[in-house]
Amino acid sequence: MTKEHEITSGMNNSNTTSTSTHETGKYSTPELQAAFNTGREIGRTEGMLYYIKHTSENMQKEAEKLNSKLQAQKAKV
C-alpha cells in the first residue's frame, strides 16, 4: 500500500459495508415501509416537541434572571 493511498483512505471514513435496512427505511413490503415512515414521523414530532419544551423552560429561567437584574438596577436609581 502506498503512502498516498494510506493518506486518502484515512480521510475517507466510509467503509464497504452497506447501510442496514433500519437506517435507510427500505423495506420489502409497503406495509413495513409505511410502518417505518409513520414511526419516523412520530419520532421527529416528539423530538421537536421536546426541543420546544426544553427551550421554553430555559427562556423562562433566563427571563426570571433578567427580571431580577432589572429590579436590582431600578432599586439603585
PEVENQUI-V400283 format. One record per backbone hydrogen bond with DSSP energy under -1.0 kcal/mol. NH is the residue of the N-H (numbers start at 1). CO is the residue of the C=O. Records with the same first field share a line. If there is no record, write none. Layout:
NH=CO / CO
This chain:
6=2
7=3
8=4
9=5
10=6
11=7
23=20
24=20
25=21
27=25
33=29
34=30
35=31
36=32
37=33
38=34
39=35
40=36
41=37
42=38
43=39
44=40
45=41
46=42
47=43
48=44
49=45
50=46
51=47
52=48
53=49
54=50
55=51
56=52
57=53
58=54
59=55
60=56
61=57
62=58
63=59
64=60
65=61
66=62
67=63
68=64
69=65
70=66
71=67
72=68
73=69
74=70
75=71
76=72
